[in-house]
Amino acid sequence: MTILPLFLFLLAFGLLAVLPAAPAKAVGSGYWKLISLIAAALLVFATRFAFDRDLLSLYRDRHGAQGFWKGVECLGVAGCLVGTLGVLGLASAGRERVAGLVLGLALASGAVGLTAQGIGFGRNFGFSAALTTATVGGLLLSSLVLGSVLGGMLLGHWYLVRPGLSFRYLELMTGLIIAALVLRLALSTAVGVSCLGAGLAYNGSELQDLLERDPVPLLARAAFGFVGPLVLAVMTWQTVKLKANQPATGLLYACVVVVLAGELVGTYVLAARHLPL
C-alpha cells in the first residue's frame, strides 16, 4: 500500500477496534452503525486506491515470499471490509450480539492484513527481525490512536442523542487514547534509540540523515503525533471527570486534527524514509 491507502486502512481498523469500549446495548446501535459506516467507506477508498497496484505486484511475485505476504495483506483488508459491512447490516437490524461476533472476525482479519503489511515493509526495506516486529507493533498502535481519538470525538457528540448515557464510556475512550499514545511514544522512542545506537540494518544512517539534513518531518511527528495529542488527551480526561461533555468534545475535536496530522507524517516517514517512528 502507498501512504494514503495505508493511512485510510489504519483509521478504519482503529475505529472498529475501539467499538467494544462503547457497547451497542449501552450507547445504542446507532453509534455502531455510524462507526461501521465510516469504517466501511474508508476501507472502500483504501482498497480502491491500493488493490490495483497490490494485485499486480502479487501476480508478478506470486511464487516469492513478498507475493505471499502481499496476498495475505489483500485477503486481510478484503475480509475486514466484508466483516465491517456485516456489522453495519446487523447493527441496522438490531442484532447487537451477532454484530459483536462479526466485529471480532473483522478485527481478526484486519489485524492479519496490518501484520502482513508490516512484514512486507520489513522485507522490502531490509529490516532486521526486531525492526520488522516494531513496524508491525507501530502500525497496530497507530491504528488504535487514530481510532480512539476519532471514535471518542464521535462518542462525545453521541451524548446529544442519548443525554442519559453514562460518562464512564467517554472516560474509558479517553483512557484508551492516553494509553495508546503512551505506548506508541514508547515504541517510537525505543526504535529511534536503537537505530541511532545499534544501527539496525541501514536505518541508523537514515535517521541520522533526517536529523541533520531534514529534521522537519521528525519535529512534526513529535509535535503533532505525541506532545500535542497527549496534552489535549489529559485535558480531555480532566474535563470528562467533571462531566463537562461539550468542552470535552471540543478538546477531542482539536485532538483529532492534531493526531491526523501526526499519524499522516508518521505514515510518510515509514513509507518514504523507511523509519517506523
Secondary structure as the mmCIF struct_conf table of DSSP 4:
data_model
#
loop_
_struct_conf.conf_type_id
_struct_conf.id
_struct_conf.beg_label_comp_id
_struct_conf.beg_label_asym_id
_struct_conf.beg_label_seq_id
_struct_conf.end_label_comp_id
_struct_conf.end_label_asym_id
_struct_conf.end_label_seq_id
HELX_RH_AL_P HELX_RH_AL_P1 ILE A 3 ALA A 17
TURN_TY1_P TURN_TY1_P1 VAL A 18 VAL A 18
HELX_RH_3T_P HELX_RH_3T_P1 LEU A 19 ALA A 21
BEND BEND1 ALA A 22 ALA A 22
HELX_RH_AL_P HELX_RH_AL_P2 ALA A 24 VAL A 27
HELX_RH_AL_P HELX_RH_AL_P3 SER A 29 ARG A 60
TURN_TY1_P TURN_TY1_P2 ASP A 61 HIS A 63
BEND BEND2 GLY A 64 GLY A 64
HELX_RH_AL_P HELX_RH_AL_P4 ALA A 65 SER A 92
TURN_TY1_P TURN_TY1_P3 ALA A 93 GLY A 94
HELX_RH_AL_P HELX_RH_AL_P5 GLU A 96 PHE A 125
TURN_TY1_P TURN_TY1_P4 GLY A 126 GLY A 126
HELX_RH_AL_P HELX_RH_AL_P6 ALA A 129 VAL A 161
BEND BEND3 ARG A 162 ARG A 162
TURN_TY1_P TURN_TY1_P5 PRO A 163 GLY A 164
TURN_TY1_P TURN_TY1_P6 PHE A 167 PHE A 167
HELX_RH_AL_P HELX_RH_AL_P7 ARG A 168 ALA A 198
TURN_TY1_P TURN_TY1_P7 ALA A 201 TYR A 202
HELX_RH_AL_P HELX_RH_AL_P8 ASN A 203 ARG A 213
HELX_RH_AL_P HELX_RH_AL_P9 VAL A 216 ALA A 222
HELX_RH_PI_P HELX_RH_PI_P1 ALA A 223 VAL A 227
HELX_RH_AL_P HELX_RH_AL_P10 GLY A 228 LYS A 241
TURN_TY1_P TURN_TY1_P8 LEU A 242 LYS A 243
HELX_RH_AL_P HELX_RH_AL_P11 ASN A 245 ARG A 273
#
